[in-house]
Amino acid sequence: MSSTPNKGENLDTAERLMRSAVSSGAGLIALPELWNCHGLEDVYRENAEPVPGPTTEFLGGLAGELGVYLLGGSILEGRPQSTKLHNTSTFFGPDGRMSAVYRKIHLFDVKAPDREYLESRTIAAGTEIVTAKAGAATIGLSVCYDVRFPELYRLLALRGAEVLAVPAAFTLQTGKDHWELLLRARAVENQAYVVAPAQWGRKADGRWTYGRSIIVDPWGTVLAQCPDRDGFALATLDLDHLDRFREDFPALKNRRPEAYDW
């Protein structure tokens, strides 16, 4: 998706893409970071919502109607008595119920060649590591900049995650060099599938997002990737294959935490 400040248009686009994905056989759908509203800080504050709230009700209704598991990308969640928001990811089952809520832990505070990014100016960091169940699969939740912190994903893997979800809005400058590299690394080192839906195109604040939504298997092979337009990537996540792979190549079991006290 290439989301705009117009929440209604973004919800319409997301619904159209979700229905199309289900028609193509999808049973698990994932949306990108800040998919329901993307713009300047004042737009974010004006469009922040409680969780649960209108957008999560919309997502739960669609998940229930379509009979799918749904990762709700992330939206901006208002916080009572605070000027800062949470960047919040949610997960829904085919019954339409919201089963998990994750608030982005690592905030994007960096100096890039073209500008400074201070996510902490408007966003409060989350503190909890979260997994969700999608049938027999365990999904590890994260958001965008989290992907640069491998310790989070190792903890998710140790909590049973077989699929790592990384909804994102990577900048063009970092994405062209690091997006695929980081996602494939997280897949390989944790012997897990990675599902990473992404924003693409130029945004209302003038910056460009990299896009290239991607699905990676535990060997680091790219199974599917989106071109630079609204659409979806589709792949099979084979848990039996994953179990066999982890048994034959038991890297997670070969850890020596007593040697590095972590």
C-alpha positions in Angstrom: 0.0 0.0 0.0 0.9 3.6 -0.4 -1.2 5.2 2.3 -2.2 8.8 2.5 -3.6 11.1 5.2 -7.1 10.2 4.0 -8.2 7.4 6.3 -11.4 6.5 4.4 -9.5 6.0 1.2 -6.9 3.9 2.9 -9.5 1.6 4.5 -11.1 1.2 1.1 -7.8 0.3 -0.5 -7.0 -2.2 2.3 -10.4 -3.9 2.0 -10.0 -4.2 -1.8 -6.6 -5.8 -1.5 -7.6 -8.1 1.3 -10.6 -9.4 -0.7 -8.4 -9.9 -3.7 -5.8 -11.8 -1.7 -8.5 -14.1 -0.2 -9.8 -14.7 -3.7 -6.2 -15.8 -4.6 -6.2 -18.3 -1.7 -4.7 -16.3 1.2 -5.5 -17.6 4.7 -3.2 -15.2 6.6 -3.2 -11.5 5.5 -0.7 -8.8 6.7 -1.0 -5.0 6.3 1.9 -2.5 6.4 2.9 -0.1 9.1 0.6 2.9 9.5 -1.6 1.6 6.7 -4.8 3.4 7.8 -3.2 6.9 7.9 0.2 8.2 6.8 1.2 11.9 6.9 2.6 14.6 9.0 2.6 14.8 12.8 -0.6 16.8 13.1 -2.3 14.3 10.9 -1.1 11.4 13.1 -2.4 13.1 16.2 -5.8 13.9 14.6 -6.3 10.4 13.4 -5.0 8.4 16.4 -7.5 6.0 17.8 -8.0 3.8 20.9 -7.4 0.1 20.6 -9.9 -1.4 20.4 -11.5 1.3 18.3 -13.0 2.0 14.8 -10.1 0.7 12.8 -9.7 -2.5 14.8 -13.4 -3.0 14.6 -13.1 -2.7 10.8 -10.3 -5.2 10.7 -12.1 -7.7 13.0 -15.2 -7.5 10.9 -13.3 -8.2 7.7 -11.3 -11.1 9.3 -14.5 -12.6 10.5 -16.3 -12.2 7.2 -13.4 -13.5 5.1 -12.5 -16.2 7.6 -8.8 -15.4 7.7 -6.1 -14.6 10.2 -5.2 -10.9 9.9 -2.1 -9.0 11.0 -3.4 -5.4 11.2 -0.1 -3.8 10.2 0.2 -0.9 12.6 -1.9 2.1 13.4 -1.4 5.1 15.8 -3.0 4.4 19.1 -4.0 7.3 21.3 -2.9 7.2 25.0 -5.1 8.7 27.7 -3.6 11.8 29.4 -0.5 11.7 27.2 0.6 13.7 24.2 2.5 10.7 22.8 1.0 7.9 20.8 1.8 4.2 20.4 2.6 2.6 17.0 0.5 -0.4 17.5 0.1 -3.7 15.7 -2.9 -6.0 16.2 -3.7 -9.6 15.3 -7.1 -11.1 14.5 -8.5 -14.7 14.1 -11.0 -15.9 11.6 -13.7 -15.4 14.3 -13.0 -11.7 14.1 -11.6 -11.4 17.6 -8.5 -9.4 18.3 -6.1 -11.9 19.9 -2.9 -9.9 20.3 -1.7 -6.3 20.6 1.9 -5.3 20.1 3.3 -1.7 20.6 6.5 -0.9 18.7 9.5 -1.1 21.0 12.3 0.4 19.0 11.8 4.0 17.8 13.3 5.4 14.6 15.5 8.3 15.9 18.2 8.8 13.3 20.0 11.4 11.3 19.8 10.6 7.6 21.6 12.4 4.8 18.4 14.3 3.8 16.7 14.8 7.2 16.4 13.9 10.8 13.9 11.4 11.9 12.6 11.6 15.5 9.8 9.0 16.0 10.1 9.5 19.8 8.8 13.0 19.4 5.3 11.7 18.8 5.6 8.0 19.8 6.0 6.3 23.1 7.9 3.0 23.0 6.2 -0.2 23.9 7.8 -2.6 26.4 6.2 -6.1 25.8 7.3 -8.9 23.5 4.2 -10.4 21.9 3.3 -13.5 19.9 0.0 -14.6 18.4 -1.5 -17.9 17.3 -2.7 -18.5 13.8 -3.9 -22.1 13.9 -0.9 -24.3 14.6 1.6 -21.4 13.9 3.0 -19.0 16.3 3.5 -15.5 14.9 6.1 -13.1 16.4 5.0 -9.5 16.2 7.2 -6.5 15.4 7.2 -3.2 13.5 9.6 -1.7 11.0 12.7 -0.4 12.8 12.5 -3.3 15.2 14.1 -5.4 12.5 17.5 -3.8 13.2 17.5 -5.4 16.7 18.1 -9.1 16.3 17.7 -9.8 20.0 14.0 -9.1 19.8 13.6 -11.8 17.1 15.7 -14.3 19.0 13.4 -13.9 22.0 10.4 -14.3 19.7 11.9 -17.5 18.3 12.6 -18.8 21.8 9.0 -18.2 22.6 8.0 -20.5 19.7 7.6 -18.0 16.8 7.7 -19.8 13.4 6.6 -16.7 11.5 8.1 -13.3 12.1 5.8 -10.4 11.1 7.5 -7.1 10.2 5.0 -4.5 8.9 7.1 -1.5 7.8 7.5 1.9 6.1 11.2 1.8 5.4 12.7 4.9 3.9 14.0 4.7 0.3 17.5 5.5 1.4 17.8 2.7 3.9 15.5 0.3 2.2 17.5 0.0 -1.0 20.6 -1.3 0.9 19.2 -2.9 4.0 15.5 -4.0 3.7 16.0 -7.4 2.1 19.3 -8.0 3.8 17.9 -7.5 7.3 14.8 -9.6 6.7 16.7 -12.5 5.2 19.1 -12.4 8.1 16.3 -12.5 10.7 14.8 -15.5 8.8 18.1 -17.4 8.6 19.3 -16.8 12.2 15.9 -17.7 13.7 15.0 -20.4 11.2 11.6 -18.8 10.7 9.4 -17.5 7.9 9.4 -13.7 7.6 6.3 -11.8 6.4 7.1 -8.1 5.8 4.3 -5.9 4.2 5.6 -2.5 3.4 4.6 1.1 2.5 5.8 2.2 -1.0 6.0 5.5 -2.8 6.2 9.2 -1.9 4.3 10.3 1.3 2.5 13.5 2.3 5.6 14.6 4.3 7.7 14.4 1.1 9.8 11.4 2.0 9.9 8.3 -0.1 9.2 4.8 1.2 10.9 1.8 -0.2 8.1 -0.7 -0.5 9.0 -4.2 -1.8 6.7 -6.2 0.5 8.4 -9.6 0.9 8.0 -13.1 2.2 11.2 -15.0 3.1 11.6 -18.7 4.1 13.8 -20.1 6.9 16.7 -20.7 4.4 16.6 -17.0 3.5 15.1 -17.6 0.1 12.7 -14.9 -1.1 9.4 -16.6 -1.8 7.5 -13.6 -3.1 7.9 -9.9 -3.4 5.7 -7.0 -4.5 6.5 -4.5 -7.3 6.2 -0.8 -6.7 2.4 -0.5 -6.8 -0.5 -1.5 -4.6 -0.8 -5.2 -4.5 0.1 -8.3 -2.5 2.7 -11.0 -2.3 1.4 -14.6 -1.9 3.4 -17.7 -0.7 2.9 -20.9 1.2 4.2 -21.1 4.7 4.9 -24.8 5.2 5.2 -25.6 8.9 6.0 -29.3 8.3 8.9 -28.2 6.2 10.0 -25.8 8.9 9.8 -28.5 11.6 11.9 -30.9 9.5 14.4 -28.1 8.7 14.8 -27.2 12.4 15.3 -30.9 13.3 17.9 -31.5 10.6 19.7 -28.2 11.2 19.2 -27.6 14.9 20.8 -24.2 15.2 18.4 -22.9 17.9 19.0 -26.0 20.0 22.8 -25.6 19.6 22.8 -22.3 21.4 25.1 -22.0 24.4 23.4 -19.3 26.6 25.6 -20.3 29.6 28.6 -19.1 27.7 27.3 -15.6 27.0 24.9 -15.1 29.8 21.9 -14.1 27.7 
